[in-house]
């Protein structure tokens, strides 16, 4: 079995495992589980996380060129370390709506917007759970409920920072820094995508001023070569059917007598 076959066969089970991971983590944090229920939630989290780490290691071992595969599949490593990010891939359905035939640029922008919005929602939700777990039982903590944690995540990811709720633990502040950086990155990507869409809309009726891409130039040259190959060549009888004998010159005066 090669790496691609393994990936195709395990993609759906791992997607389900990612959903189970998120549900178990949410259940443990929001309900503040104790006793056997917390043990059950922790067991689900550990099993699903082990599945993601094992899947990544198996794919790495099955790869023909492991170092190249490692460098070109850094996103797979991120999915293994942060399993809930796999759920963002479920949004792929929204980028392939029936009846739509977008261009490559439009399809790319649609994917960026859909994935960016989904990642933003997931980032806020997971950060709320993480900061609540880190802050809930800390002395002098004011982030003690999921509602407050969700509010804090929303104002932090947008870099608004009202300051009405602040983390007091080191883990909570690290989560806050990651949330701010993630929010700025996602906002930049979505803003750039919208700007690209506005520019395309503005130049849609000005095709004469739009520069040609290299692919378009290569396609044009290929068509020129194809048309040139279909033209009749210069054969022996071409160019007026001359055979190489010099045409007769004007007669001399003696011949005219």
Backbone torsions as a table, in degrees:
resi	resn	phi	psi	omega
1	UNK	NA	133.9	178.1
2	UNK	-94.7	177.2	-174.6
3	UNK	-66.6	-39.0	-178.5
4	UNK	-67.2	-40.0	177.4
5	UNK	-63.3	-44.5	177.4
6	UNK	-59.6	-43.0	-178.8
7	UNK	-64.2	-41.1	179.3
8	UNK	-64.6	-39.4	-176.1
9	UNK	-75.8	-25.2	-176.5
10	UNK	-103.2	-2.2	-174.7
11	UNK	-64.3	-47.9	-178.4
12	UNK	-68.2	-47.9	177.1
13	UNK	-57.6	-38.1	179.4
14	UNK	-71.7	-29.8	175.3
15	UNK	-65.8	-41.5	177.1
16	UNK	-65.0	-40.2	177.9
17	UNK	-63.5	-37.1	176.9
18	UNK	-63.4	-39.6	177.2
19	UNK	-66.4	-40.8	177.7
20	UNK	-63.5	-38.1	177.6
21	UNK	-61.1	-46.4	-178.9
22	UNK	-64.9	-41.4	179.8
23	UNK	-64.4	-44.5	-179.2
24	UNK	-65.5	-41.8	179.4
25	UNK	-66.0	-41.5	178.3
26	UNK	-64.6	-42.5	179.6
27	UNK	-61.4	-44.0	-177.8
28	UNK	-65.2	-40.6	-174.8
29	UNK	-81.0	-50.2	-174.8
30	UNK	-66.0	-42.3	-179.4
31	UNK	-82.9	-7.7	-178.5
32	UNK	50.7	57.8	-173.1
33	UNK	-63.5	149.6	175.2
34	UNK	-139.2	157.6	174.9
35	UNK	71.4	-144.4	-175.8
36	UNK	-61.3	-33.5	179.9
37	UNK	-65.3	-39.4	177.9
38	UNK	-67.5	-37.4	177.5
39	UNK	-62.6	-41.1	179.0
40	UNK	-64.5	-43.6	178.8
41	UNK	-64.5	-42.8	178.5
42	UNK	-63.2	-35.7	179.8
43	UNK	-66.4	-41.9	177.6
44	UNK	-63.3	-42.3	-179.9
45	UNK	-62.8	-44.7	-178.1
46	UNK	-67.2	-40.7	-178.7
47	UNK	-65.9	-46.9	-179.0
48	UNK	-66.4	-38.6	178.1
49	UNK	-64.3	-40.4	177.2
50	UNK	-63.2	-34.1	176.9
51	UNK	-62.6	-41.9	-179.1
52	UNK	-68.3	-43.0	178.7
53	UNK	-64.6	-42.6	178.6
54	UNK	-64.1	-39.6	177.7
55	UNK	-61.9	-43.0	-179.8
56	UNK	-63.8	-42.9	-179.3
57	UNK	-66.4	-39.2	178.6
58	UNK	-64.3	-43.6	178.7
59	UNK	-63.5	-36.9	178.1
60	UNK	-66.8	-39.7	179.9
61	UNK	-71.6	-31.1	-179.6
62	UNK	-79.9	-16.2	-179.0
63	UNK	-66.3	142.0	-179.8
64	UNK	-70.8	-42.8	177.5
65	UNK	-118.7	94.4	-168.5
66	UNK	-65.5	-40.2	-178.5
67	UNK	-66.7	-41.2	177.7
68	UNK	-65.7	-41.0	178.3
69	UNK	-62.7	-40.8	179.5
70	UNK	-62.0	-43.6	-178.0
71	UNK	-70.1	-30.3	-176.6
72	UNK	-96.0	-0.9	-179.7
73	UNK	-129.6	45.8	177.8
74	UNK	-66.5	-28.8	177.9
75	UNK	-64.6	-33.8	176.8
76	UNK	-63.9	-36.1	176.4
77	UNK	-66.3	-39.4	177.8
78	UNK	-64.4	-41.1	177.7
79	UNK	-63.5	-34.0	179.4
80	UNK	-71.2	-37.9	-179.1
81	UNK	-80.0	-32.5	179.2
82	UNK	-124.6	84.6	-170.8
83	UNK	-60.7	-29.6	-175.6
84	UNK	-65.7	-19.7	179.7
85	UNK	-66.7	-18.8	177.0
86	UNK	-61.9	-26.5	-178.3
87	UNK	-67.4	-21.6	177.9
88	UNK	-62.9	-30.5	-178.8
89	UNK	-67.6	-17.8	175.7
90	UNK	-65.6	-22.0	179.7
91	UNK	-73.2	-2.6	179.5
92	UNK	-60.2	-26.5	179.5
93	UNK	-63.3	-35.8	-177.0
94	UNK	-71.6	-17.6	179.5
95	UNK	-88.9	-1.1	-179.0
96	UNK	-129.7	60.4	179.9
97	UNK	-71.9	140.8	-178.9
98	UNK	-66.6	145.2	178.2
99	UNK	86.6	-5.8	-179.6
100	UNK	-96.7	134.5	176.2
101	UNK	-128.3	70.0	-176.0
102	UNK	-77.5	163.2	173.6
103	UNK	-74.6	173.1	179.9
104	UNK	-63.3	-40.2	179.1
105	UNK	-64.8	-42.8	179.6
106	UNK	-66.0	-39.4	178.6
107	UNK	-64.2	-41.9	179.1
108	UNK	-63.9	-42.2	179.0
109	UNK	-65.4	-39.2	177.7
110	UNK	-61.7	-43.7	179.2
111	UNK	-63.5	-41.3	-179.3
112	UNK	-64.7	-43.4	-178.8
113	UNK	-66.7	-45.4	-178.7
114	UNK	-64.9	-50.0	-179.9
115	UNK	-65.5	-37.7	179.1
116	UNK	-64.8	-43.3	178.4
117	UNK	-65.4	-43.5	178.2
118	UNK	-63.4	-42.3	178.6
119	UNK	-64.8	-35.2	178.8
120	UNK	-64.7	-46.3	178.8
121	UNK	-62.2	-44.9	-179.4
122	UNK	-66.0	-38.6	178.7
123	UNK	-62.7	-44.1	-179.9
124	UNK	-64.8	-43.1	-177.6
125	UNK	-66.2	-47.5	-178.5
126	UNK	-67.3	-39.3	177.4
127	UNK	-63.5	-35.8	176.9
128	UNK	-63.0	-43.4	177.9
129	UNK	-64.4	-44.5	-176.3
130	UNK	-65.8	-44.4	-178.6
131	UNK	-70.1	-32.4	176.8
132	UNK	-65.8	-41.8	178.9
133	UNK	-66.0	-34.5	-178.9
134	UNK	-77.8	-29.9	-171.0
135	UNK	-102.4	-22.5	-166.4
136	UNK	-54.5	-46.0	-173.2
137	UNK	-104.5	14.1	179.1
138	UNK	-81.8	146.9	177.4
139	UNK	-63.2	140.6	177.9
140	UNK	62.3	20.5	179.1
141	UNK	-78.9	141.9	175.4
142	UNK	-112.4	-5.6	174.0
143	UNK	-96.3	89.4	-171.9
144	UNK	-120.7	-5.3	177.9
145	UNK	-130.7	161.6	-179.2
146	UNK	-68.2	-33.6	177.8
147	UNK	-62.1	-44.5	178.2
148	UNK	-65.6	-41.3	179.0
149	UNK	-62.3	-38.9	178.8
150	UNK	-67.1	-41.5	176.9
151	UNK	-62.0	-45.8	179.1
152	UNK	-60.0	-40.9	179.9
153	UNK	-65.4	-38.8	-179.0
154	UNK	-66.0	-45.0	-178.5
155	UNK	-74.6	-22.5	179.0
156	UNK	-80.5	-42.6	-177.6
157	UNK	-67.1	-25.9	176.8
158	UNK	-91.1	5.4	-179.3
159	UNK	56.4	27.1	176.8
160	UNK	-76.1	-53.0	173.6
161	UNK	59.8	69.3	179.4
162	UNK	-67.3	-27.7	178.5
163	UNK	84.1	5.0	179.2
164	UNK	-72.8	-27.4	174.9
165	UNK	-131.0	129.2	-178.7
166	UNK	-136.1	142.5	176.8
167	UNK	-72.8	146.4	-179.4
168	UNK	-112.6	-10.6	179.7
169	UNK	-97.6	160.6	178.1
170	UNK	-65.2	-42.8	179.4
171	UNK	-61.5	-41.4	179.2
172	UNK	-64.2	-38.4	179.3
173	UNK	-71.9	-35.4	175.3
174	UNK	-63.3	-41.2	176.6
175	UNK	-61.9	-39.3	178.5
176	UNK	-63.3	-42.2	177.7
177	UNK	-62.8	-46.2	178.2
178	UNK	-61.6	-36.8	179.6
179	UNK	-67.8	-39.9	178.3
180	UNK	-65.8	-44.8	179.4
181	UNK	-64.1	-42.2	178.0
182	UNK	-64.2	-39.0	179.1
183	UNK	-65.5	-41.8	178.5
184	UNK	-64.6	-42.5	-179.9
185	UNK	-63.3	-46.3	-179.4
186	UNK	-66.2	-39.7	178.6
187	UNK	-64.1	-39.0	178.7
188	UNK	-65.0	-42.2	-179.4
189	UNK	-65.0	-45.9	-178.6
190	UNK	-66.7	-39.8	178.7
191	UNK	-63.5	-43.8	178.6
192	UNK	-63.5	-37.6	178.7
193	UNK	-64.9	-44.2	178.1
194	UNK	-64.6	-37.8	177.8
195	UNK	-64.5	-39.5	177.1
196	UNK	-63.0	-39.1	179.0
197	UNK	-66.2	-40.0	179.6
198	UNK	-65.0	-42.3	179.2
199	UNK	-62.9	-41.8	179.2
200	UNK	-64.7	-40.4	178.2
201	UNK	-64.3	-37.1	-178.6
202	UNK	-71.1	-28.0	-178.2
203	UNK	-103.4	10.6	-175.7
204	UNK	-63.9	-36.3	-178.0
205	UNK	-95.9	10.4	179.2
206	UNK	-121.8	60.0	-176.9
207	UNK	-66.4	-27.8	-178.4
208	UNK	-66.0	-25.3	-179.1
209	UNK	-95.4	-2.2	-178.2
210	UNK	-85.6	126.5	-178.5
211	UNK	-70.0	146.8	178.7
212	UNK	-81.4	144.6	177.7
213	UNK	-84.5	165.9	178.9
214	UNK	-64.4	-35.6	178.5
215	UNK	-63.7	-39.9	178.5
216	UNK	-66.0	-38.6	178.4
217	UNK	-66.1	-42.2	178.4
218	UNK	-63.2	-40.1	178.6
219	UNK	-64.1	-40.5	178.9
220	UNK	-64.9	-43.6	179.1
221	UNK	-64.2	-37.1	178.0
222	UNK	-64.7	-39.0	177.9
223	UNK	-67.7	-37.2	177.8
224	UNK	-64.3	-43.2	178.3
225	UNK	-63.3	-38.0	179.5
226	UNK	-66.2	-42.5	178.4
227	UNK	-67.0	-36.5	179.3
228	UNK	-65.8	-35.5	179.9
229	UNK	-69.9	-22.3	-179.7
230	UNK	-85.1	-14.2	-179.9
231	UNK	-72.3	145.6	178.7
232	UNK	-67.0	136.0	-178.8
233	UNK	-81.0	168.6	178.6
234	UNK	-84.0	102.1	-178.8
235	UNK	-90.8	-166.6	-179.0
236	UNK	-68.8	-29.6	-178.1
237	UNK	-98.5	9.2	-177.6
238	UNK	-79.7	-177.1	178.5
239	UNK	53.9	50.8	175.2
240	UNK	87.8	6.8	175.6
241	UNK	75.0	23.6	-179.9
242	UNK	-76.3	146.4	-175.2
243	UNK	-109.5	7.5	179.0
244	UNK	98.0	-10.6	176.6
245	UNK	-79.5	133.4	-176.4
246	UNK	-66.9	140.4	179.8
247	UNK	-67.6	149.6	-178.2
248	UNK	-65.9	133.9	-179.6
249	UNK	-84.4	-178.4	-179.6
250	UNK	-68.7	144.5	-179.2
251	UNK	-70.9	147.8	179.3
252	UNK	-75.7	164.2	-179.6
253	UNK	-62.3	-32.5	-179.4
254	UNK	-68.8	-29.5	179.2
255	UNK	-75.4	-20.4	-178.6
256	UNK	-80.8	-9.8	-178.4
257	UNK	-75.9	NA	NA
